[in-house]
Amino acid sequence: MGNGVRWSWTVRRGAPGSRTTRLELFYDLVFVFAFLSVTTLTASELTPANLYRFLLVLALLWWSWTGFARMGNVFRADQGMLPLVGVVTVGATFLLVLSTPSAFANRGGWLPGPLLFAGCYFVIRTAQLAVFAWADRADPARRRGLRTRLAAPTVATVLLIVAGTLPARLPQERLAVALQLALWTLALIVEYAAGMILGRQWWVVLSAGHWAERHALIVLVALGESLIALGLGPRRGLPLTGPVVIAALLGVVIVATLWWAYFDTLAFASEQALHHARDPAARLRLARTVYTFLHLPIIAGIILFALGLKDLLTEATSPTTPAWGPPLGTFWAGILFGGVGLHLLSLAACWWLVERRVRTPLLVTVLVLVAAVPAVARLHELIALVVLTAITGAGIAWETRGEDGWRRRVRALALEEQVAAEAEQSHWRQRHL
């Protein structure tokens, strides 16, 4: 998108001050459904293989979302032809999520599940790339780069189709599962490696505010999905028993704590660092590493916690369950405590890349969570949830109190920017509206 490109009315370029559009918010609504569906599907039969499938689908959904975020950062998503592309993307994403249960093995129906899943993914990715191709049609060098970029989703789609059809023909189930997971992993490696290699063209951050806001909103979507999963519980609903009420309240406290850990200061500090990064290489590092790559485990940790909490509530509603629930077990302790730990560890990594600050309270909290897994595995589920709430709350309180004035400066600067933007918008409205 150089200065020599002729821009058609069908594609309008964004500006450094662009913010998130309503179309992009509409697209994110599909991801509320996506996260909830994947969580519910995985919770129905959670095994190590299904947990890995869950992570693979989540990574593929994330790559689809981040492509749309890049497109909305460079172009105005609610202008010209972009709303049509957005509707196509929303429809394809919705079908992709509906076909997820059949993505690994066809379950019957009019359309083969693996073919529909792979086809929807290809539509999502090519629709995004088509916008860049249309905008860069007058630039031969960029057109050649887009052809190379299109090869990655094509190869990934072929691998997904093969992964959904070939393993079913193998006689040994263990070999079939291993081959399928390997093909899915290879498809993801192709997409992410291509993004890394073509990073300087791929992570063009025209508006730092838009880029930071889009990623903050998708974190909110994941947190909202956790609350929805908590409220829905098992399919028969949540009876108002003592264990259910206690588990629900503790779940809300932990979700609120995770919100605080990200939004209280880190979200502001990351956006300010992105604004401050005038050097293209520094901005590329922040946009790619902090936002695209590290926000994936941030969200994965939230959804893993929601997955564990959903199973805990299912146990709590059973009439045969003891008052404080059965022993949590090592596997589910790893899901609950590991999900929160993954979230906090990713936040600590973001802090290091943004400010070169070692967040000792976050790292110590992660170590305590990991060390606590063998012990809490023998505790009753509700008691283990109390322990998780106490460790997480204490760690984030320590993190907040240990800022030594730096937190106040970051938040004051964010408030000053907000007030200045509101005043400028009010002035414009008084003159023109």
N, C-alpha and C positions, 0 to 999 in steps of 0.2 A: 504493500500500500504506500508506494512512494509518492512524491509530489507530482510526478508526471502522469499518474493514473487518471483517466477520465472517469468521473463518477456519474453513473446513470441515476435517474430519479428512482430506479427500483431498489437501489442500495445506497443508504445514506450513512456516511461515516459518523462515528461518535465524536466526542470532544473530551479534553482532559477533565472537565468537570461533570461528565455524565454520571448519572446514578441508575439504579436498578429500575427497569420498566415494569409495568403491570403484566405484560406478556411473560416476562421471565418469572414473576411470582406465580402466574398461572401454570407455567411449566413445573415449578417446584411443587405444586399441589400433587402432581403425579408421583413425585418421589415420596410424599407422605404415604400414599398407597403402596409404592414399591417397597419401602423399608418395612412397613407393617406386614405386607404379604410375605416377604422373604423371612421375616422373623417368625411369623405364625407357621409357615411351612417347615422351617427348620425345627421349631419347638415340638412339632407333632411327632417327630421321630429323630431325636438328636443322638447321633453316633459320631465318632471322630471323622468318618468319611463324609457324613452329611454336614458337619461343621466346616470342613474344608470346602465343600461345595458352596456353602453359604458365603464364605469369604471370597470365593471366585466370582460368584454372581454379584456380590457387593462391589468388588473391584471393577467389574465390567460396567455396572450401573454408574459407578463414579466416573469412569472414563467417558461415558456418554454424556453425563451431566457437565463435566468440566469442558468438553468440547463446545457445548452450548454457551457456557459462561465465557469462553474465549471469543466466540462469535458475537455475543452481546456486548463485549467490551470494545470491540473494534467498530461494530456497526450499531445503529439505532434499531433495537429489536422490534420496536413498535411502528416502524416507518417502512414505506415501500413494500417490497415483496417479503420482508422478514416475518410479518404476522402469519402469512401462508406457510412459510417454512416452520414457524413455531407450532402451528396446528398439526402439520404433518409429523413433526417430532413428538408432540404430545401423544398423538394417536399411535405412533409406532412404539413409543415407550410403554403405553398402557397395554398394548398387545404383547409386548415383550414380557411384561410382568405377569400377565395372565398365562402365558405359555411357559413360565419358569418351572412349574411342577413337571412338565413334560420335556424340559430342555435336555435332560440327561438320559431319558428313556421314554420312548413314545408310549402314551397311555391310551391310545385310540382316539377316535374323533375324525372329523372331516379332513383336517390338515395335520400332517406329521408335526409333533411338538418340536423336535430339534430343528427341523427346517424352518418353522415359523419363528422360533426364537432367533436363529441366526439371520434370517431374512430381515426381521425387524431391526436387529442391531446394525445390519448393513445399511438399511434405509436411514437410520438415525445418523450414522457417521457420514454417509455420502451427502445427505441433505446439508449438514454443516459445512462440509468441504465444498459443496457446489456454490454456496454463497461466496466463499473466498475466490473460487474460480471465476465466477461472474464479475466480481469486483476487479480482479486482476487480469481480465481477458486481454487488456492492451499491453501487458508486461510479459514478454516471452520467458524471461528468466523465472518469474514467479509461477507462470503456468507449468513450467517443467518441474518446479519444486512441488507443486500440488499433485502432479501425476505420481511423483515418488511417494508423497504422503498418502495418496489413495491406495497404494499397494498394500499398506499395513492393514487397513480394515478388510480389504479383499482377502488377504491371506488368513487373517483372524477368523473371518466368516467361514472360509473353507474348513479350517481346523475345527470350528464348532460343529459344523455339519458332520464331519467325519467322526468327531467325538460322540455325537448322538446316535450314529448308525452302526459304525464298525464294531464297537465293543459288544453289542448285542449278539453278534454272530460268533463270538468266541465261546468255547465250551466251558472254560473255567471262570467262575464269577470273580474270583480275586484278581486274576489277570485282567479281566475286562474292566473292573473298577480302576485298577492302577493305570491302564492305558487311557481310559477316559479322562481321569484327573490330570494325567501328563499332557494330553492334547489341549485341554482347557488351559493349563498353566502355560503351555507354549503359546497359545493364542494371546494371552495377556502379556507375555514377555515381548511378543512381536509388536503389540500396540504401544506399550510403555517404552520399549527400546527405541522405536521409531520417533516417539515424542522427545526422547532425550537427544537423539542424534540431530533432529531438526529443531532443536529447542530455540534457537535464535529467531526463527521465523514463526514458531508455534506459540510461544509465550510473549506476544507483543501486548504490553499493558499500556493502552492509551489513556485510560482513566484509572488511577490508583484507587480512588474512592469507590468506583463501581466494582472493581476487582475484590477489594476487601469486603464490601457490603454483600456481594453475592455469596462469598464463602461463609460469612457470618450467618447469613440467612439459611444456608443449607445445614449449618450446625444447629440452628433453631429447629429446623425440620426434624432432625434426628432426635433432639430432645423432646419435641412434641410427639414423635412416634413412640418414645418411651412412655410418656404419660398416657397415650392412647392404649398401648399394650397393657399398661398397668390397670387402666379403667375397664378394659374389656375382659381381661383375665381369661379363664377358660370359656369355652363357647356357651356353657349353660348360664353364665353370669356370675356375679360375685354376691354371695349371701353376706349379710351384715353381721358376721360373727367377730368375736374379739381378735382372733389371729389375723383375719382378713383386714380389719381396720388398722391394726398395728403395722402389718406388712405394707399396706397401702401408704400410710403416713410416712413410714421410714423410706419407702421408695420415692415419694415426693421430695423428702428432705435431701436424699442423695442426688436426684436429678437437679434440684435447685443448687446444690453445691457444685455440681459439674458445670452448670450455667455460670455461676459466679467465677469459677476458676478460669473460664474462657473470656467472658464478657466484661468482667469488672475492670481489667486493665489490659490484658493481652490483645484483645481485639483492637483497642485504641492504639496501643504501641505498635502493632504490626502495620496498621494503616499509615500511621505517621512515618514509620521507617520506609514504607513503600513510596510515599510522597517525597521523602527526603532523598531517595536514591536517584540521583541525576545520571549517574553512570549506567549505561545500558546493561553491562555485565552484572552490576550489583542488583539492579531491578530484576533482571532475569533470574538471578539466584533466589531472591525473595519470592517472586511470583511462582517459580517452578517448585522450589524445595519446600518453602514454608506453607504455601497455599495448596498447590496441586498435590504434592506427594504427602506432606505431613498431615494435611486435613483428612486424608483417607483413614489413617489409624485413629485420629481424633473421633471421627464418626463411627468407625468400627467398634471402638471401645464403648461408646454409648449404646450401640445396638446390641452388643454382647451382654452388657448389663441388663438391658431390657429383656433379652432372651432368657437369662437366668432368673430374673424376677417373675417373668411370666410362668415359668415352671414352678417356682416357689408358691405362687398364688394358686396354681392348680392343685398342688399338694395341700395347701391350707384349706381349700374348700371341700376336700374329701372327708366324708363322715368317719372314715376309719383312721384318719390321721390324728396322732396325739396332739395335745393342746398347743405345744410349741413346735410341732412339726417333727418329722423323722430326722435322723442325722443327715446333714447336707451332702456329704460324700465329696471325695477329692475332685471328681470331674466337674460337678456343679460349683464347687468352691472355686475351681480354676476359672470357670466362666464368669461368675459374679465378681470376684476379687480381681481376676485378670483383666476383665473389661474395664473396670475403673482404673486399674493400674496402667493399662495401655493408653487410656485417655490422658492421664496425668503425665505419663512419660513423654507422650507426643507434645504436650504443652511445654514441658521442660526443654525439649529439643527446639521448639519454635522460639522460646525465649533466648536460647543460646544463639540461634542464627539471626534473630532480630536485634538483640542488644549485647550479645557476647557476655551475658550474665548467667552464671551457674545458679539455678534455682534450687538451693539445698533443701528447703522444706518439701518441694515437690518430689525430689529424688529420694529423700528419706521416706516419704509417705509411700512411694512405689515399693521400696525395699520392704517396708513393714507389711504392706499388702501381700507381697509375694511370700514373705516368711510366714505369714499367718495362715496360709492355705492348708498346710498339713494339720494344724491345730483346729481350725474352724471346721474342717471336714468331719470331725467327730461330734461337733455341736449340733443341737437342734437348729432347724432352719431359721426360725425367727431370732434365736439368740445370735446366730451367725450374722444375720442382717443387722442386728443392733451393733455388733462388733464392726461391721463394714461402715455403718453410719458414723460411729465414733472415730474410727481411724481417718476416714475421708474428711469429716468435719474438722477434726483437730489439725490435720495437715494443711487444709486450705486456710483455716484461721491463722495458723503460724505463718503461712505464705503472705497473707494480707497484712498482718501486723509487722512483718519484717521488712517492709518496703523502705523505711527510713526517709519518708517524704517524697520519694521518687514516684510512687503511685499517685499522690495528689497532683504532682506536676503534669503527669501524663493526662489525667482526667481533666485538669483545669485547661490544658491546651485543647483537648477535644471539645470541651464546652465552649471555649472561646471561638473555635472554628464554627461550631453549630450556630451560635448567636450571630456571628458575622454573616453566615450564609442566609439565615432567616431575615436579617435586616436588609441584605441586598435583594432578596426575593420580594420583600414587602415594598421596597422602593420601586422595583420594576413594575409591580402590580398597580401601585398608585399612579404611575405614569401612563400605563398602557391599557389597564382594564377598567 
